[in-house]
Structure formats: C-alpha cells, structure tokens
Amino acid sequence: MKSIFEETQRQELIDRIKTLDAGDAAQWGKMNVFQMIRHCSLWDEWVLGQKNPRYKQEFIGYLFGKIALRRMIKDDGPFDKNVPTSSFLVIKEKDGDLTQLKTNWVRLIEGYAGYSNPGFIHDFFGKMTLEQIGVLAYKHTDHHLRQFGK
C-alpha cells in the first residue's frame, strides 16, 4: 500500500500539491481550495506532532475506531467522499496567501521523511502503528487532492 513514509509517494503528492490553483473548484464537499490546503496543513502538523490541539478520543471511536481504520486503509482505494472531520480541523476563513500555504504544506509533507511522533493518538482511531499512520497520511492527502481534481 502507498505510504507517506515512502519518498516516491511523498514526491508524487508534492507534485500534485504544486498544481493547485486558486481557481480550482471542489468536486465534492464544502471547502474551497484555500480551506482544503489549510485543513491538510493543520492535519499534518497534528500528525507530525508540531501542534498538539486539545482533544480526547471520541467515545464512538473507542467502540468502532479500529474497525473503521482497518476499513479505510485496507487497500489503495480512495477514501469515501464527504467523510466528517474533527471540529478542530474545520477552517472558517475562506482566503489567504495560497502560495505561502502551498509552500508550507509541501514542507510538512517533506517532514514525514523524518517522522518521530510516537505519542500520536488519533481523535477517532486512537493509537496507531507507524504503518497505519503512513497509509492514513498518504490517503488523507490523496483524498483532498482528488477533491480538487489533482
């Protein structure tokens, strides 16, 4: 399976990120391209351990998180459309410096080459293995790039 920890997969994602443009329209969902890039950057900062928002694992995640995770990363298929996100990853602002945001997001993707955040606990899935984190991070980025036709 594709993993963000593999150099070729990171580079493929980076190349796709660089093609994003302010005029790109979402094929599903409510976010515009600015909000999507900001959302993904915050998500990567969280997974990489650069920002640690306050949250606790959702109760339903305790019950079904591991089952849902296995379903989501069982193969190279894309995520379903319109999957809900965590409240701390919802972006309200609608515009900003897209060039700077893309540069920052690329830097974050490159940061997975030296991933070291053993204490990461997903708010729904809970504690994850390194392999699960790599696949989930790749698929999350891929999902949002597909959302904008990239």
Secondary structure, DSSP 8 states (H G I E B T S, - for coil): ---TTSHHHHHHHHHHHHT--TT---SSSS--HHHHHHHHHHHHHHHHTS--------HHHHHHHHHHHHHHTSSS----TT----GGG--------HHHHHHHHHHHHHHGGG---TT-EETTTEE--HHHHHHHHHHHHHHHHHHTT-
